[in-house]
Amino acid sequence: MPPILPWIAHFYTATGAVIALLATGTTFAHNFRAVFIYFVVATFVDSTDGALARALKVKERLPHFDGAKLDDIIDYLMYVFVPALVVWQADLVPTAFPICAAMVLSSAYGFSQANAKVASTDHFFTGFPSYWNIVVIYLYVLQLPQRTNAIILAVLAILVFVPIRYVYPSRTVALKWPTLVLGTMWAVVFTWIIWRLPAVDGLWTMISLVFPVYYVALSLWLQFHR
């Protein structure tokens, strides 16, 4: 295998940092539909870079380079930092700074935990897995009162510290195929919701909430039946 090929996988992962930069600039321009589209693109990269890395055997070919650390840095930017900026710039809460600070600080703790991603016979996240990008899109689309948004975000920030184990959608063994099928359907509907913005009418949002409810219910069921 040519020496350059394993670096292609890391470069592909690193494009997430560029996407985060573009999303940040677009957030300050208040073009939130574009920001959410960047979220979708970044999630696609994050969902596919692992398969590329395994195919190119990056751990064996480049043992001195920590691709997992690179992935965590970009995940923090796209799933935590940029969503916090959206909360601030979109006026989703009455007093932005304390809530945004809670988001970035709690997730900094969560990302730094050695058991944040647990791999055993099953796979799961420990504590709320910082899906702030998804949460923020829902809050933007649902147009809930600012105080309600603040309460939701504050509760989720607290849940980062609560050691509940959440499903790792692509790797948790229990009900893996139903989760993958429902997750794929949800991703299509959710992308459609973003594409339709600024339109927020119709039942698409309510339909899309089926999977998050399933995800939380399955996570809690597995947590209390371990």
Secondary structure, 3 states (H helix, E strand, C coil): CCCHHHHHHHHHHHHHHHHHHHHHHHHHCCCHHHHHHHHHHHHHHHHHHHHHHHHCCHHHHCCCCCHHHHHHHHHHHHHHHHHHHHHHHCCCCCCHHHHHHHHHHHHHHHHHCCCCEEECCCEEEECCCCCHHHHHHHHHHHCCCHHHHHHHHHHHHHHCCCCCEEECCCCCCCCHHHHHHHHHHHHHHHHHHHHHCCCCCCCHHHHHCHHHHHHHHHHHHHHHCC
